[in-house]
Structures are given as C-alpha cells and as structure tokens.
Amino acid sequence: MGVDLSDLVVAKDLEPRDLMGRTVAVDAYNAIYQFLSVIRQPDGTPLMDPRGRITSHLEGLLNRNANLVEMGLRPAYVFDGIPPERKEATVRERRERRESALRDWERAKAEGDIKRAYSKASQSSRITNEIVESARILLTHLGLPVVQAPEEGEAQSAYMCAKGDVWASASQDFDSLLFGAPRLVRNLTLAGRRKMPGREEYKEVRMQLIDRQETLSTLGLDGPQLVDLCILMGTDFNPGIAGVGPKKALKLIKQYGTLAGALQALGVDDPDMLEVRDIFLDFERTDDYKLVWKPPDRQKVLAMLCGEYGFSEKRVNGALDKFASGKKDQMRLDMF
C-alpha cells in the first residue's frame, strides 16, 4: 500500500483539539479498506446485514465521521478513478495476495485457529463496486463532500491541499507527500484504543501530522528528489532496486543528486524508472469539485442504514446526534 517512508519522515502526534476548524481531504479507498480490515468479528468475519451484504465500512464511516465532526473537523472524501496503466502489476499482485489470504482464512477457521483466522481475514479485504457505491451514498446523506479523482485519490487530495482548499490530506500511505501535499494526517480513521487481533491486549493508535517541508528540510532534499528516493525503494508503479531501503536510497540521492545519477552509479539501465517520476510530478487532477458541508439528512441515513441494512436505530441516532453537536462555531486563532 504505497511506499514506506516511516523511517524518514518527521511525524508529530495530533490531539483532537488540533483538528478543530480544519478541513481534510480523506483518501476514501484507503479509509474504506481500513474499516473492512479492522471492523470484524473475532474469527475475522466482517459485519454483514441479514442479506449477507458486508457493512463493516458503513459502520466505520458512520461512527468515525461522527467523532471527527464532533471534534470540529470537516472531512471530504476523495475516491479513486481509473488507475494508471503502470499500476496494473501492483493491482494484480494485491488481488493474488487477497485470494491467498482468503484461502488461509478459511483453513484457519476450520482448524479453530482464531488468532490466525483474524489476521488472514484482514488481509483478504477487498473493495467491490457495491461497497464503493454504498459508501458514496452514505457520505452524501451525512452531508460530507464527495470528490471523484480522475486517477489516484491521493494525488487529487494532495492537489486540493496544495491549492489551499483543504488543510491536509489524510491517508495511511505516504504517497500524498510525493504528490506534493504540504501536510499529511495519518491514523485519522484509526485513532483510538484498538484491540490486538487474537489477544486480550489493546494499543493506543494516535493521529500523526507529517509536514512535507519540514521532512524535506530535515532530509536535505527537494520535492523531486524525494520522489527519486522512493522510486529507488519501489512504489506502486515500479518494483525498485533490490537491496535498496530508505537509508541507502537517501544516501544515493544525496550523493548523486538525481534518480538518473543514482541509477548510473548502480549500473542500472532502466528508462521505465525515469518515466515513473512523471506519475508523481505531473499527475492527473481535476478542479471539478465543490467542498460544501451540510447537516446530515437524518431521515435518509435512517432509511438507508436501519431500513435497508438493519442497523440499530438507537445507535444510528446516537451517531447523528454527534454531528449536530460538532464544534462548528469555534475558530482557531491561527486561522486569522
């Protein structure tokens, strides 16, 4: 799921009060995938309605957004469009891994290995057209903006952030930084006390803010060089160089200045890797979106979640009450 820059970026913990009055563009597919992976029964079975339709993502979108809006944040959700051709190999590999995990999950359940079953079930999560459409409908009923990206949702989120239309991009992946997002929020949809799979143990997951310019200054790189570093490591669009991790990639780019220089020093002749730069530096984006936040349509949310999917009316109303109590009128001093 994207390039791993956790060993290189400068990350700071965020408190709920830090998000008051902020607007954030959320990578919708990334958030939905997290809900599908985490919101499951002990044996790994996802939440489902009486008709057998998966509802883990709807549960997550309702409750997490209720908490976010209550703390004063205004999220907008950006959905992926058509993936770039260069991502086809990555998409195929992920599909194969999910299918393998699904087989392992069924085997672990049959053997009574609950811990392994939950782990494999989380890895088998997949986003279907039905899941995407139901998520879009629910978000619209909740009064949250939905943006359609032409290609990568993270690229569109980064573009909106760079324009100043939102304060930050939100995703578990680091690709937003490569696409130029000034700020990236991680763990936005996962923060809180989480139970460890298969164990009676919990861990605290905290929201984090990564400032792109601070990270670049700390590393001594510019934006294109950060892209070059990641291409050496491997991205969703290329496999990278064997044996080159974050620290070695950083050393190579600082020593030789560019991806081309690093590849020449390594004796690697791969024109395709040079072309990957354009995916991050000259990506498809759109200005065809409106960021308008509205109060939830309570009747439509209840009709969808309770009438169609069998949710508890009491629980749904409780979540909707949080939207109504959101800190809408409180302004940040640094917004003036």
C-alpha positions, 0 to 999 in steps of 0.5 A: 500500500504505497511506499514506506517512508516511516523511517524518514519522515518527521511525524508529530502526534495530533490531539483532537483539539488540533483538528478543530476548524480544519478541513481534510481531504480523506483518501476514501479507498484507503479509509474504506479498506481500513474499516473492512480490515479492522471492523470484524468479528473475532474469527475475522468475519466482517459485519454483514446485514441479514442479506449477507451484504458486508457493512463493516465500512458503513459502520466505520464511516458512520461512527468515525465521521461522527467523532471527527465532526464532533471534534470540529473537523470537516472531512471530504472524501476523495475516491479513486478513478481509473488507475494508471496503466503502470499500476496494473502489476501492483493491482494484480499482485494485491488481488493474488495476495487477497485470494491467498489470504482468503484461502488461509482464512478459511483453513484457519477457521476450520482448524479453530485457529482464531488468532490466525483466522483474524489476521488472514481475514484482514488481509483478504479485504477487498473493495467491490463496486457495491461497497464503493457505491454504498459508501458514496451514498452514505457520505452524501446523506451525512452531508460530507463532500464527495470528490471523484479523482480522475486517477489516484485519490491521493494525488487529487487530495494532495492537489486540493491541499496544495491549492489551499482548499483543504488543510491536509490530506489524510491517508495511511500511505505516504504517497500524498507527500510525493504528490506534493501535499504540504501536510499529511494526517495519518491514523485519522480513521484509526485513532483510538484504543484498538484491540490486538487481533487474537489477544486480550491486549489493546494499543493506543493508535494516535493521529500523526501530522507529517509536514512535507517541508519540514521532512524535506528540510530535515532530509536535505532534499527537494520535492523531486528528489524525494520522489527519486528516493522512493522510486529507488525503494519501489512504489506502486508503479515500479518494483525498485532496486533490490537491496535498496531501503530508505537509508541507502536510497537517501544516501544515493540521492544525496550523493548523486543528486538525481534518480538518473545519477543514482541509477548510473552509479548502480549500473542500472539501465532502466528508462521505465524508472525515469518515466515513473517520476512523471506519475508523481510530478505531473499527475492527473487532477481535476478542479471539478469539485465543490467542498460544501458541508451540510447537516446530515439528512437524518431521515435518509441515513435512517432509511438507508442504514436501519431500513435497508441494512438493519442497523440499530436505530438507537445507535444510528441516532446516537451517531447523528446526534454527534454531528449536530453537536460538532464544534462548528462555531469555534475558530482557531486563532491561527486561522486569522 
